[in-house]
Amino acid sequence: MYEIILQCLTQNLEGFTEKLSNILKTKKDASDLAIGVKDGTDEMGRNIMTMLMETMDEVIKNEPGRSDRYEVVHTNNPNTLLCCLGSFTYDRTYYRDKKTGEYIYLCDRQFGIEPKAKTMEDSKALALEEAIETSYRKGGLNASVKETLSKGSIKNLIHNLVVEMPRPEIKEKKKVKILHINADEDHVAAQFWNVKGDLKKSEDGRKSNTIIPKLVYVYEGIEREHPTSKRWKLVEPHYFSGLYEGEKNQDLWLEVADYIDTHYDMDYLETVYLCGDGANWIKQGLSWINKSMFVLDKFHLKKYLQKSVAHMEEHTETVKQMIEDEFSFEDKVAINEIYKKLKDFAESDSKRDDIESARRYIMNNWNGIVIYNTRGHEITGCSAEGHVSHVLSSRMSSRPLGWSKKGADRIARLRAFVWNGGNIYDLLMYRKYKEKQAERDEERDTIVKRARDRIAKRETSINHSLGAINGGKVNWLHEMMKGIRGICG
C-alpha cells in the first residue's frame, strides 16, 4: 500500500512543484500558498484513488482461483465517480459469474460501488449536510471541491433515504425520578401533497396547502449553560420529528416510549410530564407513555386568556387576575360564571365566539392547568415554541418554501437526527450495507478479501521508500526556496 501511494506521489511531484514555485514567485500571501497546496493535494488525492482502484482490479484479475468461477469478458472499462475530492476515472475489468451467469465488476463490488452509481457516499454526505441546513441547491454545490450535484439529485437522495440507525447498546439504564416531554408542531407550505397539481381549492378559491411536521423531545431537566449565565439549556435532550399523520401518530409515541424504556429505569422513574398546547395528537401520548401526566403550556393559556378579556379595556388585567385566582382555587364553576359575564360585555358575535373558544380551551385542558398548583416546583415549563423554530422552522417555514409531504417528512427526520448528534455519513453507510446484506455472496467475498489482503502486504520498506524520495525528490523544496529567496526578500 505504501508502495502504491509513494509511486503516485512521485509521479505527481513534478507538477506539484511547478505550481508551488509559480505561486512563490508571483505572490507573497500565505493564503495564496495554502490554496495552491490544497489544489495540488486534491489532485493527488484523485490520482491516488485512481491508482488504488486500478491496482485492486489488477490483483483480483491475477488472484489464483479467480478463473474457476469468474471469466473475463473484457478489460479496461472506464468508470467515473464523484467523491469529496472531485471526479476521478479508473479502468476496471468486466467478469461473468460462471455459477450464476451474472455480469459484474469485481473491483467495484469490493469497494461497495453499486452498478451505475456515479456519486460516492462521502460526496452525498457533504451535500446532505448542507441541504439539511440551507437548500437543495446549496447542498448540490457542496458535494465536492470541484463538481456539483443537481437540485433534483439532492431531492431524490433525501426522498429515498430511510432515516433510521441502530441505537448504541445501553449497558446500564439511567436512574432519574422525573422526565419531561415537550411537543409542538410546525406549519409549512405544501407545493403539492404527493405529485404536482394535487392541491385542491376551497369554495373561496384558496388552496388547502399546510403540512404539519411534529416535534417531540424528551429531556431530564434544565440547567444553566454555565454558573454565571442567564441562559438555560436542556439536560440530555433527544428529539423525534416527522409528519406522523393520522394513525401513524401512535408510531411517534411508540418511538418515544421505546426510547424512554430503553434508556431509563422505569421502576425508579416516578413521573413523566408531557407538556404542550393541548392538541389531541399530543394528549394521545398519555396512552403510550407510562407514568405520564399532561401539563398545559402556559404560553398558549395566556394567549387564550388575553384574547378573551381584551375587550374589558381598563379592567383587562383585573379580570385576568380573577380567572387566574380561580385556577388556584380549582373552581370550574367560578370560571364558567366569569366567562358568562365576559360574554355580556362583548359587542359582537365574533368576540363572543372568541370568549367561548377560550372557555372551552380551559375546560378541555383543566387538569393540565391545575397541575401547577401541586407540582409546579417540578415542572420546567415548555420550550417547544423555540425548539420548533430552531429544529424545524429555520429550514422549513421561516422563508417562502414549498414542500411535498415526503420531502417535509424526510427533512424533519433528518434535522432531528442531526440534533441528536447523528452523523450523516454514518447513516448513509449503514443504510447502504443494511439493504445489501441479504445479497452478500460468501464465495465472492472470499476472493476479494484475499485480493485486498494481498494489496495490504505489498509494502516495501518504508525507510527504503522514503530514502528514494529524499534522494532528490524531497530536496526539491529546499532547492526551490533557495532559488526564489531574493524574490521574497
C-alpha positions in Angstrom: 0.0 0.0 0.0 2.9 2.4 0.8 4.5 1.5 -2.5 1.4 2.5 -4.4 0.9 5.8 -2.6 4.6 6.7 -2.8 4.6 5.9 -6.6 1.6 8.2 -7.1 3.2 10.9 -5.0 6.4 10.6 -7.1 4.5 10.8 -10.3 2.6 13.9 -9.3 5.5 15.6 -7.6 6.9 17.4 -10.6 3.7 19.2 -11.4 3.0 20.0 -7.8 6.5 21.5 -7.5 6.0 23.7 -10.6 2.7 25.0 -9.2 4.1 26.0 -5.9 7.1 27.6 -7.5 4.9 29.8 -9.6 2.9 30.9 -6.6 6.0 31.7 -4.6 7.4 33.7 -7.5 4.3 35.8 -8.2 2.5 36.1 -4.9 3.7 36.5 -1.3 0.5 36.0 0.7 0.3 32.8 2.7 -3.4 32.3 1.7 -2.4 32.0 -1.9 0.1 29.4 -1.0 -2.5 27.5 1.1 -4.9 27.5 -1.9 -2.2 26.2 -4.2 -1.3 23.4 -1.7 -4.9 22.4 -1.4 -5.5 22.3 -5.1 -2.4 20.2 -5.6 -3.1 17.8 -2.8 -6.7 17.4 -4.0 -5.4 16.5 -7.4 -3.0 14.0 -5.9 -5.8 12.5 -3.9 -7.9 11.9 -7.0 -4.9 10.3 -8.7 -4.3 8.0 -5.7 -8.0 6.9 -5.8 -7.5 6.0 -9.5 -4.3 4.0 -8.7 -5.8 2.2 -5.8 -8.9 1.2 -7.8 -6.9 0.0 -10.8 -4.4 -1.9 -8.6 -7.3 -3.7 -6.8 -8.7 -4.6 -10.2 -5.4 -6.0 -11.4 -4.8 -8.0 -8.2 -8.3 -9.5 -8.4 -7.7 -10.5 -12.1 -4.5 -12.3 -11.1 -5.9 -13.9 -8.0 -5.3 -17.7 -8.0 -8.6 -19.5 -8.4 -10.4 -16.5 -9.8 -10.9 -18.1 -13.2 -12.5 -21.1 -11.7 -15.6 -19.0 -11.1 -15.2 -15.8 -13.0 -14.3 -15.4 -16.6 -13.0 -12.1 -18.1 -15.5 -10.6 -20.6 -13.4 -7.5 -21.4 -10.9 -5.2 -19.7 -10.1 -1.5 -19.4 -13.7 -0.4 -19.0 -13.5 3.2 -17.7 -15.8 4.5 -14.9 -16.0 7.9 -13.4 -17.1 8.6 -9.8 -17.7 11.8 -7.8 -16.1 11.9 -4.3 -15.3 14.7 -1.9 -12.1 15.4 -3.8 -13.9 15.7 -7.1 -14.3 13.3 -10.0 -11.8 10.6 -10.8 -11.7 7.9 -13.5 -10.3 4.4 -13.4 -10.3 1.3 -15.7 -11.8 -2.0 -14.5 -12.4 -5.5 -15.7 -15.8 -6.9 -16.6 -16.5 -10.5 -15.5 -19.1 -13.2 -15.9 -20.0 -15.3 -12.9 -19.9 -18.9 -14.2 -22.1 -20.1 -11.4 -25.0 -17.6 -11.7 -24.4 -16.1 -15.2 -24.3 -12.6 -13.6 -22.1 -10.0 -15.2 -20.2 -7.9 -12.6 -17.2 -5.6 -11.9 -15.4 -7.4 -9.0 -13.4 -4.3 -8.3 -16.5 -2.2 -7.9 -18.1 -4.9 -5.7 -15.0 -5.0 -3.5 -15.3 -1.2 -2.8 -19.0 -1.2 -2.4 -19.7 0.7 -5.7 -23.2 -0.1 -6.9 -23.9 -0.7 -10.6 -24.5 2.6 -12.4 -23.5 4.6 -9.3 -21.9 7.9 -10.1 -21.6 9.5 -6.7 -19.9 8.1 -3.6 -21.3 8.3 -0.1 -18.8 10.8 1.2 -19.9 13.2 -1.5 -23.6 12.5 -0.8 -23.0 13.2 2.9 -21.4 16.6 2.2 -24.4 17.5 0.0 -26.9 16.3 2.6 -25.3 18.1 5.5 -25.7 21.4 3.6 -29.1 20.7 2.2 -30.5 19.9 5.7 -29.3 23.4 6.8 -30.0 25.6 3.8 -31.4 24.4 0.5 -31.2 21.6 -2.1 -29.3 23.9 -4.5 -26.6 24.7 -2.0 -26.4 21.1 -1.0 -25.6 20.2 -4.6 -22.9 22.8 -4.7 -21.3 21.3 -1.5 -21.0 17.8 -3.0 -17.2 18.1 -3.7 -14.4 20.6 -4.1 -14.9 20.8 -7.9 -18.1 19.3 -9.2 -21.8 19.8 -8.1 -25.0 17.8 -8.0 -28.3 19.0 -9.3 -31.2 20.0 -7.0 -33.2 17.0 -8.4 -30.4 14.7 -7.4 -30.5 16.0 -3.8 -34.2 15.8 -3.7 -34.2 12.2 -4.8 -31.5 11.3 -2.3 -33.5 12.8 0.5 -36.8 11.3 -0.5 -35.4 7.8 -0.8 -33.4 7.9 2.4 -34.6 5.9 5.4 -33.6 7.9 8.5 -33.1 5.0 10.8 -30.0 3.6 12.6 -29.5 1.2 15.4 -29.0 2.9 18.8 -25.8 2.2 20.8 -26.2 -0.6 23.3 -27.2 0.7 26.7 -25.2 -1.1 29.4 -27.0 0.4 32.3 -30.2 2.3 32.4 -30.2 5.8 33.9 -32.0 6.4 37.2 -34.0 9.6 37.2 -37.2 10.3 39.1 -38.6 12.9 36.7 -38.6 13.2 32.9 -40.0 15.9 30.7 -41.5 15.7 27.2 -42.3 18.8 25.2 -44.3 18.6 22.0 -45.4 21.0 19.3 -45.7 21.3 15.5 -44.6 23.5 12.6 -46.8 24.7 9.8 -45.1 24.6 6.4 -46.5 25.3 2.9 -47.2 22.4 0.6 -46.1 22.8 -3.0 -48.0 19.5 -3.6 -49.0 16.5 -1.5 -47.6 13.7 -3.5 -47.5 14.8 -7.1 -47.6 18.3 -8.6 -51.1 19.6 -9.2 -52.8 17.6 -6.5 -53.7 20.5 -4.2 -57.4 21.2 -4.0 -59.0 24.6 -3.7 -61.8 25.5 -1.4 -65.0 27.4 -2.4 -63.4 30.8 -1.8 -60.5 29.8 -4.2 -57.9 29.2 -1.5 -55.7 26.1 -1.6 -55.5 23.8 1.4 -51.8 23.5 1.5 -50.5 23.2 5.0 -48.2 20.4 6.1 -47.7 19.9 9.8 -44.5 18.2 10.8 -44.4 17.3 14.6 -41.6 17.7 17.1 -41.3 15.8 20.4 -38.3 15.9 22.6 -37.5 14.1 25.9 -35.1 15.6 28.5 -34.2 15.2 32.1 -34.4 18.8 33.2 -32.8 22.2 32.7 -29.6 23.8 33.9 -27.6 27.0 33.3 -25.2 26.9 30.3 -22.5 27.9 32.9 -22.8 29.0 36.5 -22.9 32.8 35.8 -25.1 32.5 32.6 -28.6 33.8 32.3 -29.3 31.2 29.6 -30.7 27.8 30.3 -30.2 24.5 28.4 -31.9 21.2 28.4 -30.3 18.2 30.1 -29.8 15.2 27.8 -32.4 16.1 25.2 -33.5 13.6 22.5 -35.6 14.7 19.5 -38.2 13.0 17.4 -39.8 14.6 14.3 -41.7 13.8 11.1 -45.3 14.1 9.8 -46.8 11.0 11.5 -50.3 11.8 10.1 -53.5 10.1 11.3 -53.0 6.6 12.7 -49.2 7.0 12.3 -49.3 9.4 15.3 -49.2 6.3 17.5 -45.9 5.3 15.8 -44.4 8.6 17.0 -45.4 7.9 20.6 -44.3 4.3 20.4 -40.8 5.5 19.4 -40.8 8.0 22.3 -42.0 5.2 24.7 -39.3 2.8 23.4 -36.6 5.4 23.8 -37.6 6.1 27.5 -37.9 2.4 28.3 -34.5 1.7 26.7 -32.6 4.5 28.4 -34.3 4.8 31.8 -35.1 2.6 34.7 -38.9 2.5 34.6 -39.1 1.2 38.2 -37.1 4.1 39.5 -38.8 6.7 37.3 -41.8 8.4 39.1 -43.3 10.9 36.7 -43.1 12.0 33.1 -44.5 15.5 32.5 -45.9 15.8 28.9 -46.2 19.5 28.1 -47.8 21.0 25.1 -50.6 23.2 23.8 -53.4 20.7 24.4 -53.7 19.3 20.8 -55.3 15.9 20.6 -52.2 14.3 19.0 -50.1 15.5 22.0 -52.6 14.2 24.5 -52.6 10.8 22.8 -49.1 10.4 24.2 -50.6 9.9 27.7 -51.9 6.5 26.4 -48.4 5.3 25.4 -46.1 6.9 27.9 -46.1 5.1 31.2 -46.4 7.4 34.3 -47.2 10.4 32.2 -49.2 13.5 33.2 -50.3 16.3 30.9 -49.2 19.9 31.5 -50.6 22.7 29.5 -48.0 25.1 28.1 -48.6 28.5 29.9 -47.7 30.4 26.7 -50.9 29.1 25.0 -53.0 29.5 28.1 -52.0 33.2 28.4 -52.7 33.7 24.7 -56.3 32.4 25.1 -56.8 34.4 28.3 -55.6 37.6 26.7 -57.9 37.1 23.7 -60.9 36.5 25.9 -60.5 39.6 28.2 -59.0 42.2 25.8 -62.4 43.9 25.3 -62.6 44.8 29.0 -60.3 47.7 28.4 -59.0 49.2 31.6 -60.4 46.2 33.6 -58.5 43.7 31.4 -55.7 42.9 33.9 -58.2 42.8 36.8 -60.4 40.2 35.1 -57.4 38.2 34.0 -56.2 38.0 37.6 -59.7 36.9 38.8 -59.5 34.0 36.3 -56.0 33.0 37.4 -57.1 33.1 41.1 -59.9 30.6 40.3 -57.2 28.4 38.8 -55.5 28.4 42.2 -58.8 27.5 43.9 -59.5 24.9 41.2 -63.1 26.2 40.9 -64.6 25.3 37.5 -68.0 26.8 38.4 -66.5 30.2 39.1 -64.5 30.1 35.9 -67.7 29.4 33.9 -69.5 32.3 35.7 -66.7 34.7 34.8 -66.9 33.7 31.2 -70.6 34.1 31.1 -70.3 37.7 32.3 -67.5 38.3 29.8 -69.9 37.4 27.0 -72.4 40.0 28.3 -69.7 42.7 27.8 -68.9 41.5 24.3 -70.0 43.9 21.5 -70.0 41.4 18.6 -70.7 37.8 17.8 -67.1 37.2 16.8 -65.9 38.4 20.2 -68.4 36.1 21.9 -67.1 33.3 19.8 -63.5 34.1 21.0 -64.7 34.1 24.6 -66.5 30.8 24.2 -63.4 29.3 22.5 -61.2 30.3 25.4 -63.7 28.9 27.9 -63.8 25.5 26.1 -60.0 25.5 25.8 -59.7 26.0 29.6 -62.2 23.3 30.4 -60.7 20.8 27.9 -57.2 21.3 29.5 -58.3 21.8 33.1 -56.1 19.1 34.5 -53.1 20.4 32.6 -53.7 23.9 34.2 -54.4 23.0 37.9 -51.4 20.6 38.0 -49.2 23.6 38.5 -50.9 24.1 42.0 -49.3 20.9 43.4 -46.5 20.1 41.0 -45.3 23.4 39.7 -42.0 23.1 41.5 -41.2 20.0 39.4 -42.4 21.4 36.0 -39.7 23.1 34.0 -42.0 24.9 31.6 -42.3 24.4 27.9 -39.7 25.5 25.3 -41.4 23.8 22.4 -42.1 27.1 20.5 -38.4 27.9 20.5 -37.3 24.4 19.6 -39.8 24.2 16.7 -38.3 27.5 15.5 -34.7 26.1 15.7 -35.2 22.5 14.7 -37.9 22.9 12.0 -38.9 26.4 11.1 -35.4 27.8 10.4 -35.2 25.4 7.5 -38.8 24.6 6.5 -41.1 27.6 7.1 -39.2 30.8 8.0 -38.8 31.6 4.3 -41.3 31.1 1.4 -40.7 27.5 0.6 -42.9 24.8 -0.8 -42.7 21.1 0.1 -44.1 17.7 -0.7 -45.2 15.5 2.1 -42.4 13.1 1.6 -39.8 15.9 1.4 -41.1 17.6 4.5 -41.2 14.3 6.5 -37.6 13.4 5.5 -36.1 16.8 6.2 -37.9 16.9 9.6 -36.5 13.5 10.5 -33.0 14.3 9.2 -32.9 17.5 11.3 -34.0 15.7 14.4 -31.3 13.1 13.6 -28.6 15.8 13.4 -29.8 17.5 16.5 -29.4 14.1 18.3 -25.8 14.1 17.3 -26.2 11.8 14.3 -23.6 11.6 11.6 -25.0 11.8 8.0 -22.1 9.8 6.5 -22.6 7.0 9.1 -26.3 7.0 8.3 -25.6 6.6 4.5 -23.1 3.8 5.0 -25.4 2.0 7.4 -28.4 2.1 5.0 -26.2 1.1 2.1 -24.9 -2.1 3.7 -28.0 -3.0 5.6 -30.0 -3.0 2.4 -27.4 -5.2 0.6 -26.7 -7.6 3.4 -29.0 -10.2 2.1 -27.3 -10.2 -1.3 -23.8 -10.9 0.0 -22.1 -13.8 -1.6 -19.7 -15.7 0.7 -17.6 -17.2 -2.1 -17.2 -13.8 -3.9 -16.3 -12.1 -0.6 -13.6 -14.7 0.0 -12.0 -13.9 -3.4 -12.0 -10.2 -3.0 -10.9 -10.4 0.6 -7.8 -12.4 -0.4 -7.1 -9.8 -3.1 -7.4 -7.0 -0.5 -5.1 -8.7 1.9 -2.6 -9.2 -0.9 -2.6 -5.4 -1.6 -2.0 -4.6 2.1 1.0 -6.9 2.1 2.6 -5.3 -1.0 4.7 -2.9 1.0 8.3 -2.2 0.5 10.5 -0.9 3.4 9.2 2.5 4.5 12.8 3.6 5.1 13.8 2.5 1.6 10.9 4.3 0.0 11.5 7.5 2.0 15.1 7.3 1.2 14.3 7.2 -2.5 12.3 10.4 -2.1 14.9 12.1 -0.1 17.5 11.3 -2.7 16.4 14.2 -4.9 12.6 14.1 -4.7 12.0 15.9 -1.4 15.1 18.2 -1.6 13.3 19.9 -4.4 11.5 22.1 -1.9 14.8 23.3 -0.3 16.3 24.0 -3.7 13.2 25.8 -4.9 13.1 28.0 -1.8 16.8 28.9 -2.3 16.2 29.9 -5.9 13.4 32.4 -5.0 14.9 33.7 -1.8 15.6 37.1 -3.5 12.1 37.5 -4.6 10.6 37.0 -1.1 13.1 39.5 0.3 
